[in-house]
Structure formats: C-alpha cells, structure tokens
Amino acid sequence: MNDLLQSTFLRIAQAKDLLDDAAIEEIKGIQALDRMLGRERSVARICKRAGYLTIRQIKGILRGVRYYFARQADRRYGRIALRRGFTTRAALQEGLRRQKITLKRERVLVRLYRFLFEMGAISYEEHRVVLQALVAEGSRPRSPSGRIDRVRIDRPHEQERSAQEAHACASLDMSHR
C-alpha cells in the first residue's frame, strides 16, 4: 500500500472507532521501525498482527478506501464534464445521489459515468474526452480497459468466508507487489 492509501486506511479506521490515537501512533512506530530494518509492511498487516483489527474489519476498511477514492475520482470526472459543458450540475448531483443509493441498497459501487449514460446526460464521445482530460491533468483511470465500472462490495457467504479470509491474510501486505 502506498502512503496515501495507508493514511486513508488509518483515517477510516479511526473514524469508525476501530483505532484510537495511541494505536495509530504505535502502528506508525512499528512501520517506521520496519522501514529502518529494510522491511515494508502495510498498516493493514500490522493491525492484524498486533491484534488491533480482525480480517473482517480490515476488509470493511479496504472497501471504505476503495469507495473513498472512487467517489473522489468521480467528483473530478464530474467537474471536468461540467467545465467542458457536457452535462449540468443537476445531472451530476443526481448521478452522485443514485450512486450512493445503489451502494446502500445493492452493495455495488457503480461509477458516475454509468448513471450519466443512463440519464442521457453525457455521450460516449464526451466520456472519452473527459477521460483524456483526466489523464492530461495527472489523474489516471483505475483501469486502462475501463472495466472498473461496477465494484461488488457485498459480504461473503459463510461457507466461503474461511477460504477468503485465508486468502486475505496472504495478500494483506500489498506493498510487496
């Protein structure tokens, strides 16, 4: 995990009252010590190993991190579309509202441009121009293929949970990839 992701992870954990200031300072201290020793461990792995968070809590926080960055990217997307005159402020607000409702009801994060397409508020050509503008200003789409348009964030079934938790433990430290 890069530093921005890790700090966002810690902020969300603190906002959800899963970690307090003392725990965060200890986690940062462990991470700093690891770095001095030439090791890189994510804050998620440190939280798990130190007993601060369970796998389930970590997965929930990671869903929150993905949601936070997707919404942030969608807001940048919306500002560019608005600035270029491709859509209206009302359409953007409605798209973001639908996105939030869909997440709560269906536990699926659908990207803003999908709702704008459904409402007829933006065309495919305009969408491509907005993506190019995002790249030009230093933002980059999450996937070159554009396939990250629906992200399922529901809870795993009970029988699948143990296998998924074992896999999550093995992949907690994403900084080695």
C-alpha positions as CSV (number, residue, x, y, z in Angstrom):
1,M,0.0,0.0,0.0
2,N,1.3,3.4,-0.8
3,D,1.4,6.2,1.9
4,L,-1.8,7.9,0.7
5,L,-3.7,4.6,0.8
6,Q,-2.3,3.7,4.2
7,S,-3.1,7.1,5.7
8,T,-6.6,6.9,4.3
9,F,-6.9,3.4,5.8
10,L,-6.0,4.7,9.2
11,R,-8.3,7.7,9.0
12,I,-11.3,5.4,8.1
13,A,-10.4,3.0,10.9
14,Q,-10.2,5.9,13.4
15,A,-13.5,7.4,12.1
16,K,-15.2,4.1,12.6
17,D,-13.8,4.0,16.2
18,L,-11.8,0.9,15.4
19,L,-8.4,2.6,16.3
20,D,-7.6,5.3,18.7
21,D,-4.8,7.9,18.6
22,A,-2.5,5.7,20.7
23,A,-3.0,2.6,18.5
24,I,-2.3,4.7,15.4
25,E,0.9,6.1,16.8
26,E,2.0,2.5,17.8
27,I,1.2,1.2,14.3
28,K,3.2,4.1,12.7
29,G,6.1,3.4,15.0
30,I,6.1,-0.3,14.1
31,Q,6.0,0.7,10.4
32,A,8.9,3.2,10.8
33,L,11.0,0.5,12.7
34,D,10.2,-2.0,9.9
35,R,11.4,0.5,7.3
36,M,14.6,1.1,9.2
37,L,15.2,-2.6,9.1
38,G,14.5,-2.7,5.4
39,R,11.1,-4.3,5.6
40,E,7.9,-3.0,4.2
41,R,4.6,-4.0,5.8
42,S,1.2,-2.4,5.2
43,V,-0.7,-0.9,8.1
44,A,-3.4,-3.5,7.5
45,R,-0.9,-6.3,8.1
46,I,0.5,-4.5,11.2
47,C,-3.1,-4.0,12.6
48,K,-3.8,-7.7,12.0
49,R,-0.6,-9.0,13.5
50,A,-0.8,-6.6,16.5
51,G,-4.4,-7.7,17.2
52,Y,-5.9,-4.3,16.6
53,L,-8.2,-5.4,13.8
54,T,-9.8,-8.6,12.5
55,I,-9.7,-9.7,8.9
56,R,-13.4,-8.7,8.6
57,Q,-12.7,-5.2,9.9
58,I,-9.7,-4.9,7.6
59,K,-11.9,-5.9,4.6
60,G,-14.5,-3.4,5.6
61,I,-12.0,-0.6,5.9
62,L,-10.5,-1.5,2.5
63,R,-14.0,-1.3,1.0
64,G,-14.2,2.1,2.5
65,V,-10.9,3.1,1.0
66,R,-12.0,1.9,-2.5
67,Y,-15.3,3.8,-2.1
68,Y,-13.5,7.0,-1.0
69,F,-11.1,7.0,-3.9
70,A,-13.8,6.1,-6.5
71,R,-16.1,8.9,-5.3
72,Q,-13.1,11.3,-5.3
73,A,-12.3,10.3,-8.9
74,D,-16.0,10.6,-9.9
75,R,-16.1,14.1,-8.5
76,R,-13.1,15.1,-10.6
77,Y,-14.7,13.4,-13.6
78,G,-17.9,15.5,-12.9
79,R,-16.0,18.7,-12.6
80,I,-14.3,18.2,-16.0
81,A,-17.6,17.2,-17.7
82,L,-19.3,20.3,-16.2
83,R,-16.4,22.6,-17.1
84,R,-16.5,21.3,-20.7
85,G,-20.2,21.9,-20.9
86,F,-21.0,18.2,-21.5
87,T,-23.5,17.9,-18.6
88,T,-25.3,20.0,-16.0
89,R,-24.7,20.4,-12.2
90,A,-28.2,19.0,-11.6
91,A,-27.3,15.8,-13.6
92,L,-24.1,15.4,-11.7
93,Q,-25.8,15.7,-8.4
94,E,-28.5,13.3,-9.5
95,G,-25.8,10.8,-10.7
96,L,-23.9,11.0,-7.4
97,R,-27.2,10.6,-5.5
98,R,-28.0,7.5,-7.5
99,Q,-24.5,6.2,-6.9
100,K,-24.9,6.5,-3.2
101,I,-28.4,4.9,-3.1
102,T,-27.2,2.0,-5.3
103,L,-24.3,1.4,-3.0
104,K,-26.6,1.3,0.1
105,R,-29.3,-0.9,-1.5
106,E,-27.3,-3.2,-3.7
107,R,-23.9,-3.0,-2.1
108,V,-22.4,-2.3,-5.5
109,L,-20.4,0.8,-6.4
110,V,-21.4,1.9,-9.9
111,R,-19.2,4.6,-11.4
112,L,-20.8,8.0,-12.0
113,Y,-20.5,7.9,-15.8
114,R,-22.8,4.9,-15.9
115,F,-25.6,6.9,-14.3
116,L,-24.9,9.9,-16.6
117,F,-25.2,7.5,-19.6
118,E,-28.5,6.1,-18.3
119,M,-29.9,9.6,-17.8
120,G,-28.7,10.7,-21.3
121,A,-26.6,13.4,-19.6
122,I,-23.3,12.5,-21.4
123,S,-22.5,10.7,-24.6
124,Y,-19.8,8.1,-25.1
125,E,-17.7,10.6,-27.1
126,E,-17.9,13.2,-24.4
127,H,-17.0,10.5,-21.8
128,R,-13.8,9.7,-23.8
129,V,-12.9,13.4,-23.9
130,V,-13.4,13.6,-20.1
131,L,-11.1,10.6,-19.6
132,Q,-8.5,12.1,-21.8
133,A,-8.7,15.4,-19.8
134,L,-8.3,13.4,-16.6
135,V,-5.1,11.8,-17.9
136,A,-3.8,15.1,-19.1
137,E,-4.2,16.7,-15.7
138,G,-2.4,14.0,-14.0
139,S,-5.3,11.8,-12.9
140,R,-5.5,8.4,-14.4
141,P,-8.3,6.0,-14.8
142,R,-8.2,3.0,-12.4
143,S,-8.0,0.6,-15.3
144,P,-6.7,1.2,-18.9
145,S,-9.5,-1.0,-20.2
146,G,-12.2,0.9,-18.3
147,R,-13.6,-2.3,-16.8
148,I,-13.8,-1.0,-13.2
149,D,-17.3,0.4,-13.7
150,R,-19.1,-1.8,-11.2
151,V,-17.4,-3.0,-8.0
152,R,-19.3,-5.5,-5.8
153,I,-18.7,-5.0,-2.1
154,D,-21.1,-7.4,-0.5
155,R,-20.3,-9.7,2.4
156,P,-19.1,-13.2,1.5
157,H,-21.3,-16.3,2.2
158,E,-20.5,-18.1,5.4
159,Q,-19.1,-21.2,3.7
160,E,-16.8,-19.1,1.5
161,R,-15.6,-16.9,4.4
162,S,-12.8,-19.1,5.7
163,A,-11.1,-19.6,2.3
164,Q,-11.5,-15.8,1.6
165,E,-10.0,-14.9,5.0
166,A,-7.0,-17.2,4.4
167,H,-6.5,-15.5,1.0
168,A,-6.9,-12.1,2.6
169,C,-4.3,-12.9,5.2
170,A,-1.9,-14.0,2.5
171,S,-2.5,-10.8,0.4
172,L,-2.7,-8.2,3.2
173,D,0.7,-6.8,2.5
174,M,0.2,-5.4,-0.9
175,S,3.4,-3.3,-0.7
176,H,5.5,-6.3,-1.9
177,R,3.8,-6.4,-5.3
